[in-house]
């Protein structure tokens, strides 16, 4: 009976070890499953964030392209306005120059018609001298 008792003891020892080893393996498998789920959740989160970031990048690129197009149009308009302003300024200056020249030509023609050889000077307006006539005593 000793051998049956020794075999029974050995079986009990092996069974105890197998139970503890199975519990340890189940615990390790549960831990691995939990970690796997966490990794999968993280991977899904990263995928969603990547997709969201890609959409944001595409939106920013579109807005940047639109802004650059608008800037280009505004630069073209600014150049056209500057060109037009330059032309108007030249026309305005030419008109002023022609007006001044016409006035100067009329002034010179009058002087030559009178026979003046020098450039005429401006005459002062004549104010009647009432003091010389004695009108200053009248009230």
Secondary structure, 3 states (H helix, E strand, C coil): CHHHHHHHHHHHHHHHHHHHHHHHHHHHHHHHHHHHHHHHHHHHHHHHHHHHHHHHHHHHHHHHHHHHHHHHHHHHHHHHHHHHHHHHHHHHHHHHHHHHHHHHHHHHHHHHHHCCCCCCCCCCCCCCCHHHHCHHHCC
